[in-house]
C-alpha cells in the first residue's frame, strides 16, 4: 500500500514584498534606458554620476533584503521605494525640483516625517517600546529625524564642494575668484524637515493619549524583532513561533 505524502506547503511571498521588488526592478531598467538615451543624444552634460547613482539606488532593496533578511520588514522597504521614486526619480531625474517650486519643500517635509518613522523602527529593534515612556519615544524619533536631516545637508554640501554640484543653490562669485552659496535653501530644507518631524510628534502624541492605533500600533508590531520561543512538537521536535516584542501592551490599541 503506497503512502500519500503531504506535499510541502509553498511559502507565499507577501504582496508588499512583490511590490518592492517589481517597482525596484522596473525603475532600475528605466534608469538604464534613460542613461543610454542621454548618452546617444549627447545630453548627458555631466549628469552621469547623478544618473548612475539613481540607477544603483534601485538595487538597494535587493541587496538590503539579502543582507538583513527579516531584520528590516517589507513596510520599511516599501516606504523607501515610494519616497525614492518621488524624491529621486521624479525630483532629480525628471526635473521636478526645478519645474515645480514646492516639490523640494514637500520632499524635505516628508523626509522629516519619515525620519521619525525610521527612529520608531530603531526604537522597536533596540527595545520593547511598550515599556518605554511615550515622551521618550517622541524625543528619540524627533532627534533621529533631525540627525538624518543634518546628514543630508552635509551630503549636499560635500557634493557641491567636491563635485561642483548645485544642490544647495547657485554658486555666487565672491569677487576674488572663488564662490559661495546662500544659506537660504539649506535653512528652508532644515525648517521643512523640522515641520515634518513635528507632524510625526503630533501623530504619535495623539496615538499615545487616545489609546488608538492610528496606524502606529501596526507599524510597531511590524518593526519589532521576532523572539523565538521553543514549542514542543508531536515527537519532541523543536518548532519556533515568532513573537513580537512590541505586541505586548498594544492589544488595547487594536
JOFEN-V532237 format. One line per field, one symbol per residue. phi: phi as a letter, one per 40 degrees, with the letter a starting at -180 (. if undefined). psi: psi as a letter, one per 40 degrees, with the letter a starting at -180 (. if undefined). burial: + if it has 24 or more other ideal C-beta (glycine too) atoms within 12 Angstrom, else -. A space follows every 50 residues. Layout:
phi: ???
psi: ???
burial: ???
This chain:
phi: .ccccccccccccddcccdccccccccccccccccccccccgbcfgcccc ccccccdccddcccccccfccbcccccccdccccccccccccccgccccb ccccccccccccccccccccccccccacccbccdcccccccccccccccc ccccccccccccbgcbcbhccbccgbgbaabccdcccccccccccccccc dcdcccccccgccfgcccccccccccccbcbcccbgccbbbcbcccccgb cccc
psi: hhihhhhhhhhihiddddddddddddddddddddddddddeffdfeeddd dddddddeeddddddddebedhiddddddddddddddddddddefddddh dedddddddddddddddddddddddeihdeeihddddddddddddddddd ddddddddddddefifdeiihhheefeaiihieddddddddddddddddd ddddddddddeidfeddddddddiihhhhhhhadfehhiihhhhdedhee dde.
burial: ----------------+--++-++--++-++--++--------------+ +-+++-++++++-++------++++++++++++++++++++++---+--- ---++++++++++++++++++++++---++-+-+--++-++++++++++- -++--++--+------+++-----------+---++-+++-+++++++++ +-++--++-------++-+++++++------------------++++--+ --+-
